[in-house]
Amino acid sequence: MSSIIQPFNQDLYRKTEWDEPMFRLAQKQFLKAAENMDLDENIRDRLLYPQRSLTVSFPCRRDEYSEVETVFGYRVQHVLTMGPTKGGIRYHQDVNLGEVSALAMWMTWKCALMELPFGGAKGGVQIDPTTLSRSELQRLTRRYTMEIIDMIGPDRDIAAPDMGTDEQVMAWFMDTYSQQVGHAVPEIVTGKPVVLGGSLGRTEATGRGLVCLICEAAKHIGLDLKKSTAVVQGFGNVGSNAARFLAEKGVKIISVSDVSTGLHNAKGLDVNSLLAHVRQHGVLKGYSGADEISNNELLELKCDILAPCAMQNQITSKNAPNLKCRLLAEGANGPTTLEADQVLIDKEVFQLPDILGNAGGVIVSYFEWVQDTQNFTWSLEEINNRLHKIMIGAFQRTLVRSQRDKLDMRTAALIEGIQRVAKAKLMRGLFP
Ligand code: NAD
């Protein structure tokens, strides 16, 4: 007896719970890469959506005891095939399910590109952490941890810092999880303080990794770093460390920015005094010795290296034609739209795409997890050497593929990652 099998919904762009511009961007980048490789169609469809996503709403008590606000939180695991999932936690007022899902998908490709034994995950809470007191931040973190506790675990899903969270938040996260299981579980989270089992070099790892690749890319395009200028958008963990390491390489930092303002000085900015100003005042605003400019003006400054290290969706079809850099080094996740990518390819701007450029963080997070699970610590020298080796290896593989298959660096990097995940999926087979 023959049966006619009706296909399920095969519209790759069908409306889903994850629908949001950033998730669409992640999907479009993935589909562009899929078109340029020999990807099994079933696997393509399977990888287009996260495997698990959790949305929670929970109460957060403000310091005025009678005030309780309801906030939304998320945890998304994109691919569970590669090992435990791994991904940061973002606190920002605009966080939503689609944004967290896009970040989880990029984590999958990033971990696979770096050959780490993780699938991608991400978490977030829709709140502006700068409006919270320290005790409010702690209560929020502990309650969020409890809300997602069934989904996480040192062998299941490991958290880390992202925008709006830091090592203190990771310490509260680890403490809450450990209280629930009855013993210390440092390996539930990475990017925590060294005294709790954090790794040396983790805080600055993303900025360090980005600058390590900028050095490689500079050699490739024939850029003399000692005669180069750089513009860095975002002066938090990633941006401030990238600026610091670039300055150490002899690059002149002519402009930096954060959410409060942009600063420009064609003669060069002193990164150490910028850092001291931010330590004292919290933001860049009020720094003397530079002209104020907007974040939009900053992106269009003439420079050799432009490093977006703040938010997504910064380089679009609108401003991409006005960019005047030779090298775009993406510290942030998703800073460039697909349309802008094409403009930059046409302008022959060399790109270090996010999943390659900012992978230093998850690499040292992996080292932290390995050290925690083995109860053994590595020296900073060993960590930095291993970080360097992994990043350069991924850069070389991406560059070779990009040149051989005549692909832009983003598509080449994505294919490197996707290919590894696809192979693993085929080897594991389908259940049931
Ligand atoms: P952070 O919270 O430490 O710093 C963010 C910085 O961006 C701050 O200086 C903030 O003022 C600035 N900012 C926020 N909104 C801005 C705006 N609209 N315009 C200009 N500046 C703005 O966050 P972070 O950890 O440095 O993360 C920055 C980016 O790097 C994010 O996209 C994040 O996903 C990505 N990233 C971070 C890590 C990590 O290890 N922390 C790893 C990989 C990728």
Residues whose N, C-alpha, C, O or C-beta is under 5 A from the ligand:
A	BS01	NAD	P161 D162 M163 G164 T206 G234 F235 G236 N237 V238 G239 S257 D258 V259 N295 C309 A310 M311 G331 A332 N333 N358 G361
